Amino acid sequence: MTRVDTQRRLCTLAEATHLADTWRNAGQTIAWTNGCFDLLHPGHIDSIERAAGFADRLFVGVNEDASVQRLKGPGRPLLPFAARARIVAALAAVDAVVGFSEDTPLNAIMAIRPDVLVKGGDYDAASVVGGSEVRSWGGRVEIIPLTPGWSTTAIESRLRQG
């Protein structure tokens, strides 16, 4: 059985941009989704697998540590960026993982120029960061349903309560 080299799926933004251009030039479509992925759970797996179904290739953006802390507050992330990125990169549905330090992935989306931008059902297509940009170059935004009962914040709360 062939093993996946997860390290090869971890990309700088420059490497991700080159990969996107290579795949696009080969006639492949590209999807993008992103998140903190602080504790990977079945809801994350569902959303990543659904996102992969919209295109030939899937980029997953992962918030770097300072970004997670600004968004989620003190005590987060629970796992450091390197661990979270490697875990996401190990998923079969993922073709490449790129980190971003900003609060939003707009710079990465603009560089990669995905054909499809995928977000969970807690967003609406009109307010998804990067959505208007993706639509401006002929792409689309897909909103996918959340998996009921799965939330990193809820899991963290249960763990802290013992």
TIMAR-957246 format. One record per residue (C-alpha): residue in three letters; x, y, z; residue number from 1. Coordinates in Angstrom, 1 decimal. Layout:
N
[rec 'ala'; [X; Y; Z]; NUM]
...
***
This chain:
162
[rec 'met'; [0.0; 0.0; 0.0]; 1]
[rec 'thr'; [1.3; 3.5; -0.9]; 2]
[rec 'arg'; [1.6; 5.9; 2.0]; 3]
[rec 'val'; [0.7; 9.5; 1.7]; 4]
[rec 'asp'; [3.6; 12.0; 2.3]; 5]
[rec 'thr'; [1.6; 14.6; 4.2]; 6]
[rec 'gln'; [4.6; 16.9; 4.3]; 7]
[rec 'arg'; [4.4; 17.3; 0.5]; 8]
[rec 'arg'; [0.8; 18.5; 0.8]; 9]
[rec 'leu'; [1.8; 21.4; 3.1]; 10]
[rec 'cys'; [2.5; 24.5; 1.0]; 11]
[rec 'thr'; [3.6; 28.0; 1.3]; 12]
[rec 'leu'; [1.4; 30.5; -0.5]; 13]
[rec 'ala'; [3.9; 30.8; -3.3]; 14]
[rec 'glu'; [4.0; 27.0; -3.7]; 15]
[rec 'ala'; [0.2; 26.8; -3.6]; 16]
[rec 'thr'; [-0.1; 29.4; -6.3]; 17]
[rec 'his'; [2.3; 27.5; -8.5]; 18]
[rec 'leu'; [0.3; 24.3; -7.9]; 19]
[rec 'ala'; [-3.0; 26.0; -8.7]; 20]
[rec 'asp'; [-1.6; 27.3; -12.0]; 21]
[rec 'thr'; [-0.2; 23.9; -12.8]; 22]
[rec 'trp'; [-3.5; 22.1; -12.1]; 23]
[rec 'arg'; [-5.5; 24.8; -13.9]; 24]
[rec 'asn'; [-3.2; 24.6; -17.0]; 25]
[rec 'ala'; [-3.9; 20.8; -17.0]; 26]
[rec 'gly'; [-7.6; 21.6; -17.2]; 27]
[rec 'gln'; [-8.5; 20.7; -13.6]; 28]
[rec 'thr'; [-10.9; 22.7; -11.4]; 29]
[rec 'ile'; [-9.9; 24.0; -8.0]; 30]
[rec 'ala'; [-11.9; 24.3; -4.8]; 31]
[rec 'trp'; [-11.0; 26.1; -1.6]; 32]
[rec 'thr'; [-12.3; 25.8; 1.9]; 33]
[rec 'asn'; [-10.7; 26.9; 5.1]; 34]
[rec 'gly'; [-11.0; 26.8; 8.9]; 35]
[rec 'cys'; [-9.1; 26.6; 12.2]; 36]
[rec 'phe'; [-9.5; 22.8; 12.5]; 37]
[rec 'asp'; [-8.5; 23.0; 16.1]; 38]
[rec 'leu'; [-9.7; 19.6; 17.0]; 39]
[rec 'leu'; [-10.5; 17.6; 13.9]; 40]
[rec 'his'; [-14.0; 16.0; 14.2]; 41]
[rec 'pro'; [-16.6; 14.3; 12.0]; 42]
[rec 'gly'; [-18.1; 17.7; 11.1]; 43]
[rec 'his'; [-14.8; 18.8; 9.7]; 44]
[rec 'ile'; [-14.4; 15.6; 7.8]; 45]
[rec 'asp'; [-17.8; 15.9; 6.3]; 46]
[rec 'ser'; [-17.2; 19.5; 5.2]; 47]
[rec 'ile'; [-13.8; 18.7; 3.6]; 48]
[rec 'glu'; [-15.1; 15.7; 1.8]; 49]
[rec 'arg'; [-18.1; 17.7; 0.5]; 50]
[rec 'ala'; [-15.8; 20.5; -0.6]; 51]
[rec 'ala'; [-13.6; 18.1; -2.5]; 52]
[rec 'gly'; [-16.7; 16.9; -4.5]; 53]
[rec 'phe'; [-17.0; 20.3; -6.1]; 54]
[rec 'ala'; [-13.7; 20.2; -8.1]; 55]
[rec 'asp'; [-10.8; 18.1; -9.3]; 56]
[rec 'arg'; [-8.5; 19.5; -6.6]; 57]
[rec 'leu'; [-9.0; 20.8; -3.1]; 58]
[rec 'phe'; [-7.0; 23.4; -1.2]; 59]
[rec 'val'; [-7.6; 23.7; 2.5]; 60]
[rec 'gly'; [-6.6; 26.9; 4.2]; 61]
[rec 'val'; [-5.7; 26.6; 7.9]; 62]
[rec 'asn'; [-5.6; 29.6; 10.2]; 63]
[rec 'glu'; [-2.2; 29.9; 11.8]; 64]
[rec 'asp'; [-1.9; 30.2; 15.6]; 65]
[rec 'ala'; [-2.1; 34.0; 16.1]; 66]
[rec 'ser'; [-5.1; 34.1; 13.8]; 67]
[rec 'val'; [-6.9; 31.4; 15.8]; 68]
[rec 'gln'; [-6.2; 33.1; 19.0]; 69]
[rec 'arg'; [-7.6; 36.4; 17.7]; 70]
[rec 'leu'; [-10.7; 34.7; 16.4]; 71]
[rec 'lys'; [-11.4; 32.2; 19.2]; 72]
[rec 'gly'; [-9.8; 33.8; 22.2]; 73]
[rec 'pro'; [-7.3; 32.9; 24.9]; 74]
[rec 'gly'; [-6.5; 29.2; 25.3]; 75]
[rec 'arg'; [-6.9; 28.6; 21.6]; 76]
[rec 'pro'; [-5.7; 27.0; 19.5]; 77]
[rec 'leu'; [-5.6; 23.7; 21.4]; 78]
[rec 'leu'; [-3.1; 22.3; 18.9]; 79]
[rec 'pro'; [-0.3; 24.3; 17.2]; 80]
[rec 'phe'; [-0.6; 25.1; 13.5]; 81]
[rec 'ala'; [2.0; 22.5; 12.4]; 82]
[rec 'ala'; [0.0; 19.7; 14.0]; 83]
[rec 'arg'; [-3.4; 21.0; 12.7]; 84]
[rec 'ala'; [-2.0; 21.5; 9.2]; 85]
[rec 'arg'; [-0.4; 18.0; 9.1]; 86]
[rec 'ile'; [-3.6; 16.3; 10.3]; 87]
[rec 'val'; [-5.7; 18.1; 7.6]; 88]
[rec 'ala'; [-3.0; 17.2; 5.0]; 89]
[rec 'ala'; [-3.4; 13.5; 5.9]; 90]
[rec 'leu'; [-7.0; 13.4; 4.7]; 91]
[rec 'ala'; [-7.5; 11.7; 1.4]; 92]
[rec 'ala'; [-9.8; 14.4; 0.1]; 93]
[rec 'val'; [-7.2; 17.1; 0.5]; 94]
[rec 'asp'; [-4.7; 17.9; -2.2]; 95]
[rec 'ala'; [-2.9; 20.8; -0.6]; 96]
[rec 'val'; [-2.9; 22.7; 2.7]; 97]
[rec 'val'; [-1.8; 26.3; 3.0]; 98]
[rec 'gly'; [-1.6; 28.3; 6.2]; 99]
[rec 'phe'; [-2.6; 32.0; 6.6]; 100]
[rec 'ser'; [-1.9; 34.4; 9.4]; 101]
[rec 'glu'; [-4.6; 37.0; 8.7]; 102]
[rec 'asp'; [-8.0; 36.8; 10.2]; 103]
[rec 'thr'; [-9.5; 35.9; 6.8]; 104]
[rec 'pro'; [-8.1; 33.9; 3.9]; 105]
[rec 'leu'; [-8.7; 36.6; 1.3]; 106]
[rec 'asn'; [-5.0; 37.0; 0.3]; 107]
[rec 'ala'; [-4.7; 33.2; -0.2]; 108]
[rec 'ile'; [-8.0; 33.1; -2.2]; 109]
[rec 'met'; [-6.9; 35.9; -4.4]; 110]
[rec 'ala'; [-3.5; 34.2; -5.1]; 111]
[rec 'ile'; [-4.9; 30.7; -5.7]; 112]
[rec 'arg'; [-8.1; 31.9; -7.6]; 113]
[rec 'pro'; [-10.3; 28.8; -6.9]; 114]
[rec 'asp'; [-13.2; 27.9; -9.2]; 115]
[rec 'val'; [-15.3; 27.1; -6.2]; 116]
[rec 'leu'; [-15.2; 28.6; -2.7]; 117]
[rec 'val'; [-16.9; 26.3; -0.2]; 118]
[rec 'lys'; [-18.0; 27.2; 3.3]; 119]
[rec 'gly'; [-20.3; 25.7; 6.0]; 120]
[rec 'gly'; [-23.9; 26.4; 6.5]; 121]
[rec 'asp'; [-23.2; 28.9; 9.3]; 122]
[rec 'tyr'; [-22.4; 31.3; 6.5]; 123]
[rec 'asp'; [-24.5; 32.7; 3.7]; 124]
[rec 'ala'; [-23.1; 33.0; 0.1]; 125]
[rec 'ala'; [-23.4; 36.8; 0.1]; 126]
[rec 'ser'; [-21.1; 37.2; 3.2]; 127]
[rec 'val'; [-18.4; 34.6; 2.5]; 128]
[rec 'val'; [-15.0; 36.3; 2.5]; 129]
[rec 'gly'; [-13.6; 36.1; -1.0]; 130]
[rec 'gly'; [-17.0; 35.2; -2.5]; 131]
[rec 'ser'; [-17.4; 38.3; -4.6]; 132]
[rec 'glu'; [-13.8; 37.9; -5.8]; 133]
[rec 'val'; [-14.3; 34.3; -6.8]; 134]
[rec 'arg'; [-17.6; 35.2; -8.6]; 135]
[rec 'ser'; [-15.8; 38.1; -10.4]; 136]
[rec 'trp'; [-13.5; 35.6; -12.3]; 137]
[rec 'gly'; [-16.4; 33.2; -13.1]; 138]
[rec 'gly'; [-16.2; 31.0; -10.1]; 139]
[rec 'arg'; [-19.0; 30.2; -7.6]; 140]
[rec 'val'; [-19.6; 29.9; -3.9]; 141]
[rec 'glu'; [-21.1; 26.7; -2.4]; 142]
[rec 'ile'; [-22.6; 26.6; 1.1]; 143]
[rec 'ile'; [-22.8; 23.2; 2.6]; 144]
[rec 'pro'; [-24.8; 22.0; 5.5]; 145]
[rec 'leu'; [-23.1; 21.6; 8.9]; 146]
[rec 'thr'; [-23.0; 18.2; 10.5]; 147]
[rec 'pro'; [-25.4; 18.4; 13.5]; 148]
[rec 'gly'; [-23.9; 17.9; 16.9]; 149]
[rec 'trp'; [-20.3; 18.7; 16.0]; 150]
[rec 'ser'; [-18.5; 21.8; 17.2]; 151]
[rec 'thr'; [-14.9; 22.3; 18.4]; 152]
[rec 'thr'; [-16.1; 24.9; 20.9]; 153]
[rec 'ala'; [-18.6; 22.5; 22.4]; 154]
[rec 'ile'; [-16.1; 19.7; 22.6]; 155]
[rec 'glu'; [-13.6; 22.0; 24.3]; 156]
[rec 'ser'; [-16.2; 23.1; 26.8]; 157]
[rec 'arg'; [-17.1; 19.4; 27.6]; 158]
[rec 'leu'; [-13.4; 18.6; 28.1]; 159]
[rec 'arg'; [-12.9; 21.6; 30.4]; 160]
[rec 'gln'; [-15.9; 20.6; 32.5]; 161]
[rec 'gly'; [-14.3; 17.1; 33.0]; 162]
***
